[in-house]
Amino acid sequence: MHLLVRILINFSGVAALALLAACATGPVAGRENALVATPSASTAVSATVGALPAQAIPTAGAPGGAATYVWQLTNLRLTPANVIELPTGTLAETYLLVGATTAPTNTLVKEGNFQLVLSAFWPKQDLPGQPAGKWYVKGTWTITDPTVPTPVVRQRQPPGVVTGMLVTTLDHDPTQSGASLTLPITLPLSRVNGVWSKGAGTLCLDPDRGGGSLTLVLERRDR
């Protein structure tokens, strides 16, 4: 320590003070090994109806900030799928589910309209990328704020609209009534209310009871 003090004498006042402070405090404990946890778009998010509060997406700070949004689905109305028997399997298309959405607190869309459009395919035999015995499901989901005026010029990503994708594999036909569904959803990188965002979550449906929930973890991203 005495040797260190003698060395510091030869430094200018500012440099000596900086070096002495560094020696006294040392590195912050655990800083080198600290990890910042961020949600992955491929990670399924569990949803509990009415349990999670909606939060506002961060408006400041570096990209990567995430926020969780939860909408309750009510008054769900189902249009049965059009079932087509093909030589390769069974196709159920244009499964349409519409209803109302509400959020507990101020969010992307506090009150809006919900729409889900699905198609599902069940192959009779193994096909490339689609082994037999499973239902291969894909579709789109949309939440729309009816109070936002429709743009005069059609926009690719209009304000007041949140729309994403649904791609999954199930053991049973999701277009049949009598069973609730829990489906993974994604929101591809897009502008949501003026902010570039990407997300993943869970859509829980009970069409026979006319209700459900949609949970979305949205991450602010650089384009």
Buried (B, 14 or more C-beta within 10 A) or exposed (E): EEEEEEEBEEEEEEEBEEBBEEEEEEEEEEEEEEEEEEBEBEEBBEBEBEEBEBBEBBEEEEEEBBBBBBBBBBEBEBEEBEBEEEEBBBBBBBBBBBBBBBBBEEBBBBBBBBBBBBBBBBBEEEEEEBEEEBBBBEBEBBBBBEEBEEEEEEEEEBBBBBBBEBEBEBEEBBBBEEEEBBBBBBBEBBBBBEBBBBBBBBBBBBBEEBBBBBBBBBBBBEE
